[in-house]
Amino acid sequence: MRTLIVTEFMTLDGVVEAPGGEPTHPHTGWTIPFGVPGLYAYKLQETLDAESLLLGRITYQGFSSAWPDRDGEFADKMNAMPKHVVTGTLPELGWNATALIGDVPAAVMDLKRGDGGPILVAGSATLVRTLLAHGLVDEMRLMVFPIMIGGGLRIFPEDRGKITLELTQLERYDSGALLQVYRPVA
C-alpha cells in the first residue's frame, strides 16, 4: 500500500492559505521571512522522495502556472512528477496530471492500493479535510511558522470527529519555524 503524506506550511493559528505569495490573502507570503537553508533542504528531500502529487483543483491551478517556468533540482522534480488532481470542472489537464473524478475517498483509496511510492499532498485544504475525515492520511508533516494572520483556509475538519495522532518527529529551524510530523494512532 502506498503511503499518503500531507505536507503543509501552517501559521500558529492554523492557516495554510497563501504561504508563498498567492493573491488570495492580505498577508500572503507569510513563510518568506522564515525561510532558512535547513527548512529548504527538508522540503527538497521530501519532494525528491515522493513519487507523485495528489492535489486539489485550486492548488493544481496555482502550481501548474508557477512551476513549469522554474528550473533547478526542486522544479525539475515538481515538473516531472505524476500528478493526480481532484476535479470535476477542469476538462483538460496538462503538467503531467490526470483527473480523479467521482467519489474522492474511493478514488484516493484506489490510488493508495496501486503500485508505487509515496503520494505527497501539498496545500489543497479542502482535499486534506476530506482525507483526514475519511482516515486516508498516513502521515502529516506540518511546518508551523511563528506567525498568526487572523484567519484563512485551514485543513482541519470541523465535523467534531476525533483523530488521535502520534508525534514522530520534531525539528526547530533557526528562524523559529517547527517541523512537526504526526502519524495516526491505530
PyMOL commands that set and color helices and strands:
alter all, ss='L'
color gray80, all
select helices_A, chain A and resi 32-34+37-49+57-69+73-80+104-113+125-133
alter helices_A, ss='H'
color red, helices_A
select strands_A, chain A and resi 4-11+52-56+83-86+97-100+119-122+139-145+165-172+178-184
alter strands_A, ss='S'
color yellow, strands_A
deselect
rebuild
show_as cartoon
